[in-house]
Amino acid sequence: MHNDIQHPLQKPNVPAEFLAELDRIDPLICSRERLVDLYRQAPDAEVRAFIVGIMDTRTMVSLITEREF
């Protein structure tokens, strides 16, 4: 079976500068404020949805571990 689903960050419309910033800040450990800034800079709705998914996951982990996000 062929998989036609492309990850939003692998699409050609995502600027190299955005990807470099994403790598630099590491969305899995950066501050909520920095992640919101990155969300605002996202080139399209799919990339924003990807970032929202990270934010949701980090919020759930925060609730379970009782650590601030």
Phi and psi in radians as a Rosetta constraint file:
Dihedral C 1 N 2 CA 2 C 2 CIRCULARHARMONIC -1.572 0.35
Dihedral N 2 CA 2 C 2 N 3 CIRCULARHARMONIC 2.342 0.35
Dihedral C 2 N 3 CA 3 C 3 CIRCULARHARMONIC -1.739 0.35
Dihedral N 3 CA 3 C 3 N 4 CIRCULARHARMONIC 1.959 0.35
Dihedral C 3 N 4 CA 4 C 4 CIRCULARHARMONIC -1.654 0.35
Dihedral N 4 CA 4 C 4 N 5 CIRCULARHARMONIC 0.109 0.35
Dihedral C 4 N 5 CA 5 C 5 CIRCULARHARMONIC -1.437 0.35
Dihedral N 5 CA 5 C 5 N 6 CIRCULARHARMONIC 2.223 0.35
Dihedral C 5 N 6 CA 6 C 6 CIRCULARHARMONIC -1.921 0.35
Dihedral N 6 CA 6 C 6 N 7 CIRCULARHARMONIC 2.318 0.35
Dihedral C 6 N 7 CA 7 C 7 CIRCULARHARMONIC -1.087 0.35
Dihedral N 7 CA 7 C 7 N 8 CIRCULARHARMONIC 2.411 0.35
Dihedral C 7 N 8 CA 8 C 8 CIRCULARHARMONIC -1.010 0.35
Dihedral N 8 CA 8 C 8 N 9 CIRCULARHARMONIC -0.517 0.35
Dihedral C 8 N 9 CA 9 C 9 CIRCULARHARMONIC -1.378 0.35
Dihedral N 9 CA 9 C 9 N 10 CIRCULARHARMONIC -0.186 0.35
Dihedral C 9 N 10 CA 10 C 10 CIRCULARHARMONIC -1.671 0.35
Dihedral N 10 CA 10 C 10 N 11 CIRCULARHARMONIC 0.021 0.35
Dihedral C 10 N 11 CA 11 C 11 CIRCULARHARMONIC -1.329 0.35
Dihedral N 11 CA 11 C 11 N 12 CIRCULARHARMONIC 2.595 0.35
Dihedral C 11 N 12 CA 12 C 12 CIRCULARHARMONIC -1.150 0.35
Dihedral N 12 CA 12 C 12 N 13 CIRCULARHARMONIC -0.323 0.35
Dihedral C 12 N 13 CA 13 C 13 CIRCULARHARMONIC -1.440 0.35
Dihedral N 13 CA 13 C 13 N 14 CIRCULARHARMONIC -0.050 0.35
Dihedral C 13 N 14 CA 14 C 14 CIRCULARHARMONIC -1.500 0.35
Dihedral N 14 CA 14 C 14 N 15 CIRCULARHARMONIC 2.012 0.35
Dihedral C 14 N 15 CA 15 C 15 CIRCULARHARMONIC -1.121 0.35
Dihedral N 15 CA 15 C 15 N 16 CIRCULARHARMONIC 2.545 0.35
Dihedral C 15 N 16 CA 16 C 16 CIRCULARHARMONIC -1.035 0.35
Dihedral N 16 CA 16 C 16 N 17 CIRCULARHARMONIC -0.599 0.35
Dihedral C 16 N 17 CA 17 C 17 CIRCULARHARMONIC -1.120 0.35
Dihedral N 17 CA 17 C 17 N 18 CIRCULARHARMONIC -0.669 0.35
Dihedral C 17 N 18 CA 18 C 18 CIRCULARHARMONIC -1.141 0.35
Dihedral N 18 CA 18 C 18 N 19 CIRCULARHARMONIC -0.780 0.35
Dihedral C 18 N 19 CA 19 C 19 CIRCULARHARMONIC -1.118 0.35
Dihedral N 19 CA 19 C 19 N 20 CIRCULARHARMONIC -0.663 0.35
Dihedral C 19 N 20 CA 20 C 20 CIRCULARHARMONIC -1.129 0.35
Dihedral N 20 CA 20 C 20 N 21 CIRCULARHARMONIC -0.718 0.35
Dihedral C 20 N 21 CA 21 C 21 CIRCULARHARMONIC -1.149 0.35
Dihedral N 21 CA 21 C 21 N 22 CIRCULARHARMONIC -0.704 0.35
Dihedral C 21 N 22 CA 22 C 22 CIRCULARHARMONIC -1.042 0.35
Dihedral N 22 CA 22 C 22 N 23 CIRCULARHARMONIC -0.779 0.35
Dihedral C 22 N 23 CA 23 C 23 CIRCULARHARMONIC -1.137 0.35
Dihedral N 23 CA 23 C 23 N 24 CIRCULARHARMONIC -0.689 0.35
Dihedral C 23 N 24 CA 24 C 24 CIRCULARHARMONIC -1.154 0.35
Dihedral N 24 CA 24 C 24 N 25 CIRCULARHARMONIC -0.742 0.35
Dihedral C 24 N 25 CA 25 C 25 CIRCULARHARMONIC -1.529 0.35
Dihedral N 25 CA 25 C 25 N 26 CIRCULARHARMONIC -0.337 0.35
Dihedral C 25 N 26 CA 26 C 26 CIRCULARHARMONIC 0.931 0.35
Dihedral N 26 CA 26 C 26 N 27 CIRCULARHARMONIC 1.635 0.35
Dihedral C 26 N 27 CA 27 C 27 CIRCULARHARMONIC -1.103 0.35
Dihedral N 27 CA 27 C 27 N 28 CIRCULARHARMONIC -0.221 0.35
Dihedral C 27 N 28 CA 28 C 28 CIRCULARHARMONIC -1.456 0.35
Dihedral N 28 CA 28 C 28 N 29 CIRCULARHARMONIC -0.218 0.35
Dihedral C 28 N 29 CA 29 C 29 CIRCULARHARMONIC -2.328 0.35
Dihedral N 29 CA 29 C 29 N 30 CIRCULARHARMONIC -0.143 0.35
Dihedral C 29 N 30 CA 30 C 30 CIRCULARHARMONIC -1.242 0.35
Dihedral N 30 CA 30 C 30 N 31 CIRCULARHARMONIC 2.986 0.35
Dihedral C 30 N 31 CA 31 C 31 CIRCULARHARMONIC -1.216 0.35
Dihedral N 31 CA 31 C 31 N 32 CIRCULARHARMONIC 2.762 0.35
Dihedral C 31 N 32 CA 32 C 32 CIRCULARHARMONIC -1.038 0.35
Dihedral N 32 CA 32 C 32 N 33 CIRCULARHARMONIC -0.722 0.35
Dihedral C 32 N 33 CA 33 C 33 CIRCULARHARMONIC -1.052 0.35
Dihedral N 33 CA 33 C 33 N 34 CIRCULARHARMONIC -0.743 0.35
Dihedral C 33 N 34 CA 34 C 34 CIRCULARHARMONIC -1.157 0.35
Dihedral N 34 CA 34 C 34 N 35 CIRCULARHARMONIC -0.664 0.35
Dihedral C 34 N 35 CA 35 C 35 CIRCULARHARMONIC -1.167 0.35
Dihedral N 35 CA 35 C 35 N 36 CIRCULARHARMONIC -0.667 0.35
Dihedral C 35 N 36 CA 36 C 36 CIRCULARHARMONIC -1.137 0.35
Dihedral N 36 CA 36 C 36 N 37 CIRCULARHARMONIC -0.699 0.35
Dihedral C 36 N 37 CA 37 C 37 CIRCULARHARMONIC -1.033 0.35
Dihedral N 37 CA 37 C 37 N 38 CIRCULARHARMONIC -0.767 0.35
Dihedral C 37 N 38 CA 38 C 38 CIRCULARHARMONIC -1.123 0.35
Dihedral N 38 CA 38 C 38 N 39 CIRCULARHARMONIC -0.692 0.35
Dihedral C 38 N 39 CA 39 C 39 CIRCULARHARMONIC -0.994 0.35
Dihedral N 39 CA 39 C 39 N 40 CIRCULARHARMONIC -0.779 0.35
Dihedral C 39 N 40 CA 40 C 40 CIRCULARHARMONIC -1.171 0.35
Dihedral N 40 CA 40 C 40 N 41 CIRCULARHARMONIC -0.430 0.35
Dihedral C 40 N 41 CA 41 C 41 CIRCULARHARMONIC -1.580 0.35
Dihedral N 41 CA 41 C 41 N 42 CIRCULARHARMONIC -0.121 0.35
Dihedral C 41 N 42 CA 42 C 42 CIRCULARHARMONIC -1.009 0.35
Dihedral N 42 CA 42 C 42 N 43 CIRCULARHARMONIC 2.421 0.35
Dihedral C 42 N 43 CA 43 C 43 CIRCULARHARMONIC -1.284 0.35
Dihedral N 43 CA 43 C 43 N 44 CIRCULARHARMONIC -0.339 0.35
Dihedral C 43 N 44 CA 44 C 44 CIRCULARHARMONIC -2.783 0.35
Dihedral N 44 CA 44 C 44 N 45 CIRCULARHARMONIC 3.077 0.35
Dihedral C 44 N 45 CA 45 C 45 CIRCULARHARMONIC -1.132 0.35
Dihedral N 45 CA 45 C 45 N 46 CIRCULARHARMONIC -0.592 0.35
Dihedral C 45 N 46 CA 46 C 46 CIRCULARHARMONIC -1.164 0.35
Dihedral N 46 CA 46 C 46 N 47 CIRCULARHARMONIC -0.713 0.35
Dihedral C 46 N 47 CA 47 C 47 CIRCULARHARMONIC -1.200 0.35
Dihedral N 47 CA 47 C 47 N 48 CIRCULARHARMONIC -0.684 0.35
Dihedral C 47 N 48 CA 48 C 48 CIRCULARHARMONIC -1.069 0.35
Dihedral N 48 CA 48 C 48 N 49 CIRCULARHARMONIC -0.723 0.35
Dihedral C 48 N 49 CA 49 C 49 CIRCULARHARMONIC -1.105 0.35
Dihedral N 49 CA 49 C 49 N 50 CIRCULARHARMONIC -0.669 0.35
Dihedral C 49 N 50 CA 50 C 50 CIRCULARHARMONIC -1.051 0.35
Dihedral N 50 CA 50 C 50 N 51 CIRCULARHARMONIC -0.774 0.35
Dihedral C 50 N 51 CA 51 C 51 CIRCULARHARMONIC -1.180 0.35
Dihedral N 51 CA 51 C 51 N 52 CIRCULARHARMONIC -0.680 0.35
Dihedral C 51 N 52 CA 52 C 52 CIRCULARHARMONIC -1.063 0.35
Dihedral N 52 CA 52 C 52 N 53 CIRCULARHARMONIC -0.675 0.35
Dihedral C 52 N 53 CA 53 C 53 CIRCULARHARMONIC -1.060 0.35
Dihedral N 53 CA 53 C 53 N 54 CIRCULARHARMONIC -0.720 0.35
Dihedral C 53 N 54 CA 54 C 54 CIRCULARHARMONIC -1.127 0.35
Dihedral N 54 CA 54 C 54 N 55 CIRCULARHARMONIC -0.757 0.35
Dihedral C 54 N 55 CA 55 C 55 CIRCULARHARMONIC -1.091 0.35
Dihedral N 55 CA 55 C 55 N 56 CIRCULARHARMONIC -0.733 0.35
Dihedral C 55 N 56 CA 56 C 56 CIRCULARHARMONIC -1.081 0.35
Dihedral N 56 CA 56 C 56 N 57 CIRCULARHARMONIC -0.781 0.35
Dihedral C 56 N 57 CA 57 C 57 CIRCULARHARMONIC -1.089 0.35
Dihedral N 57 CA 57 C 57 N 58 CIRCULARHARMONIC -0.785 0.35
Dihedral C 57 N 58 CA 58 C 58 CIRCULARHARMONIC -1.148 0.35
Dihedral N 58 CA 58 C 58 N 59 CIRCULARHARMONIC -0.597 0.35
Dihedral C 58 N 59 CA 59 C 59 CIRCULARHARMONIC -1.136 0.35
Dihedral N 59 CA 59 C 59 N 60 CIRCULARHARMONIC -0.759 0.35
Dihedral C 59 N 60 CA 60 C 60 CIRCULARHARMONIC -1.102 0.35
Dihedral N 60 CA 60 C 60 N 61 CIRCULARHARMONIC -0.764 0.35
Dihedral C 60 N 61 CA 61 C 61 CIRCULARHARMONIC -1.087 0.35
Dihedral N 61 CA 61 C 61 N 62 CIRCULARHARMONIC -0.702 0.35
Dihedral C 61 N 62 CA 62 C 62 CIRCULARHARMONIC -1.063 0.35
Dihedral N 62 CA 62 C 62 N 63 CIRCULARHARMONIC -0.733 0.35
Dihedral C 62 N 63 CA 63 C 63 CIRCULARHARMONIC -1.153 0.35
Dihedral N 63 CA 63 C 63 N 64 CIRCULARHARMONIC -0.714 0.35
Dihedral C 63 N 64 CA 64 C 64 CIRCULARHARMONIC -1.222 0.35
Dihedral N 64 CA 64 C 64 N 65 CIRCULARHARMONIC -0.742 0.35
Dihedral C 64 N 65 CA 65 C 65 CIRCULARHARMONIC -1.552 0.35
Dihedral N 65 CA 65 C 65 N 66 CIRCULARHARMONIC -0.137 0.35
Dihedral C 65 N 66 CA 66 C 66 CIRCULARHARMONIC 1.027 0.35
Dihedral N 66 CA 66 C 66 N 67 CIRCULARHARMONIC 0.591 0.35
Dihedral C 66 N 67 CA 67 C 67 CIRCULARHARMONIC -1.951 0.35
Dihedral N 67 CA 67 C 67 N 68 CIRCULARHARMONIC 2.504 0.35
Dihedral C 67 N 68 CA 68 C 68 CIRCULARHARMONIC -1.234 0.35
Dihedral N 68 CA 68 C 68 N 69 CIRCULARHARMONIC 2.495 0.35
